[in-house]
Amino acid sequence: MQGHKHVASKGWVVKAAVVFTLCLVITEFVVGHLAHSLALVSDGWHNLTDVPTLIFSWLALYWERKPPDHRKTYGYQRAGVLAAFVNGLILVGVAVYICFEGYERLAHAEHVAAGKMLAVGVVALVINAGVTLGLSRERSDLNLRAVFVHYLGDALSNVGIIAAAFLIRYTGQTLIDPVLAFLIAGMIFWGALGIIAESSNILLESLPKGMSLEGIANAMLRIPGVREVHDVHVWSLGSEFHAMSCHVHILDMPTSESERIGHRVREVLAHKFGITHSTIQFEHEHESGEFHKYMPEPTESARKR
C-alpha cells in the first residue's frame, strides 16, 4: 500500500509539472519573439521538450505498476528506462537545434529587449526550481532522474538568462544572447549523454552501476558452505530492480541443508548489493577422497536371508 502511495505522489508531481511547463513554454515563445531573445526562445524549445519527457515518464510510472503476466513475465519494469533513453535522444536533438540557431544569430545580430527577457527569466526560474525541488527526492529512479536533469538544467539556464539580461541591459552587447544559447545547449547535451549511457547499459543488460562481479563473488564465497562460484550474470530490470543468476558449488547434502545456504546467499545479495531477484543453481560435490566408495558384495549367508 505504501508503494502505491509513493508512486501516486510521483505521478502528481509529474502531472503538475506538465501544466506549469506548458504555460511557461507559451510565455517564453511569445515574449522571446517580441523581445528578439534567442536565449528565451531556445529555453522555450528546451522546456517544450520537457512535455513529451513528462508524458513518457508518467506513462512509464503507470506501466511499471502493472503486474507480470504470461507474456511479460517480469512485468513492465523497463518502461521507465526506455522512457529515459528516448528522452535523452530528444535532448540531443534539441541541443543541436539550439546550436544551429545560435550560429545564425551570431551571423545576424538582433536587438534584444532585456527587460522582457529578465521578467520571463525570473518567472521561469521560480517554476523550474519548484519542479526541481519536487523531483529531488526521486533521483534514484532513472526515469524521474531524466526529468530531474531536464528541470535542473532549465533552472540553471534561467539563472543564465537573468544574468545575460542584466549584462545586455547595461552593456548593450547583444552577442551575449547567442553565447548563452550555446552554453545552454552544451549543458543539455552533457546531461543527455549521461542519461543515454546509463539507460543503454540497463537495456543491454550490463552490470549495474557501482557493482563488480569480483566483489559479488567474494561476498558469496565468504558464506559457510559455498566452495566455488561461477557463471555469474548480473543485470538490471529497471533503475532500482537488479537480478542475478549463478552456479554455486557445495558439498553433497540434503535439500533442506542446501536451501539454508541458498537463503543466506540471497540475504547477502539483497542487503549488500540490492539484488532482490536471484536464480541460484547448486552443483554438488563430495569431500576429497570420498568419490566412488567401495561397497563390498553381500556374503552368501546374507543372500540366503
Rosetta blueprint (number, residue, H / E / L):
1 M L
2 Q H
3 G H
4 H H
5 K H
6 H H
7 V H
8 A H
9 S H
10 K H
11 G H
12 W H
13 V H
14 V H
15 K H
16 A H
17 A H
18 V H
19 V H
20 F H
21 T H
22 L H
23 C H
24 L H
25 V H
26 I H
27 T H
28 E H
29 F H
30 V H
31 V H
32 G H
33 H H
34 L H
35 A H
36 H L
37 S L
38 L H
39 A H
40 L H
41 V H
42 S H
43 D H
44 G H
45 W H
46 H H
47 N H
48 L H
49 T H
50 D H
51 V H
52 P H
53 T H
54 L H
55 I H
56 F H
57 S H
58 W H
59 L H
60 A H
61 L H
62 Y H
63 W H
64 E H
65 R L
66 K L
67 P L
68 P L
69 D L
70 H L
71 R L
72 K L
73 T L
74 Y L
75 G L
76 Y L
77 Q L
78 R L
79 A H
80 G H
81 V H
82 L H
83 A H
84 A H
85 F H
86 V H
87 N H
88 G H
89 L H
90 I H
91 L H
92 V H
93 G H
94 V H
95 A H
96 V H
97 Y H
98 I H
99 C H
100 F H
101 E H
102 G H
103 Y H
104 E H
105 R H
106 L H
107 A H
108 H L
109 A L
110 E L
111 H L
112 V L
113 A L
114 A H
115 G H
116 K H
117 M H
118 L H
119 A H
120 V H
121 G H
122 V H
123 V H
124 A H
125 L H
126 V H
127 I H
128 N H
129 A H
130 G H
131 V H
132 T H
133 L H
134 G H
135 L H
136 S H
137 R H
138 E H
139 R L
140 S L
141 D L
142 L H
143 N H
144 L H
145 R H
146 A H
147 V H
148 F H
149 V H
150 H H
151 Y H
152 L H
153 G H
154 D H
155 A H
156 L H
157 S H
158 N H
159 V H
160 G H
161 I H
162 I H
163 A H
164 A H
165 A H
166 F H
167 L H
168 I H
169 R H
170 Y H
171 T H
172 G L
173 Q L
174 T L
175 L L
176 I H
177 D H
178 P H
179 V H
180 L H
181 A H
182 F H
183 L H
184 I H
185 A H
186 G H
187 M H
188 I H
189 F H
190 W H
191 G H
192 A H
193 L H
194 G H
195 I H
196 I H
197 A H
198 E H
199 S H
200 S H
201 N H
202 I H
203 L H
204 L L
205 E L
206 S L
207 L L
208 P L
209 K L
210 G L
211 M L
212 S L
213 L H
214 E H
215 G H
216 I H
217 A H
218 N H
219 A H
220 M H
221 L H
222 R L
223 I L
224 P L
225 G L
226 V L
227 R L
228 E E
229 V E
230 H E
231 D E
232 V E
233 H E
234 V E
235 W E
236 S E
237 L E
238 G E
239 S L
240 E L
241 F E
242 H E
243 A E
244 M E
245 S E
246 C E
247 H E
248 V E
249 H E
250 I E
251 L E
252 D L
253 M L
254 P L
255 T H
256 S H
257 E H
258 S H
259 E H
260 R H
261 I H
262 G H
263 H H
264 R H
265 V H
266 R H
267 E H
268 V H
269 L H
270 A H
271 H H
272 K H
273 F H
274 G L
275 I E
276 T E
277 H E
278 S E
279 T E
280 I E
281 Q E
282 F E
283 E E
284 H E
285 E E
286 H L
287 E L
288 S L
289 G L
290 E L
291 F L
292 H L
293 K L
294 Y L
295 M L
296 P L
297 E L
298 P L
299 T L
300 E H
301 S H
302 A H
303 R H
304 K H
305 R L
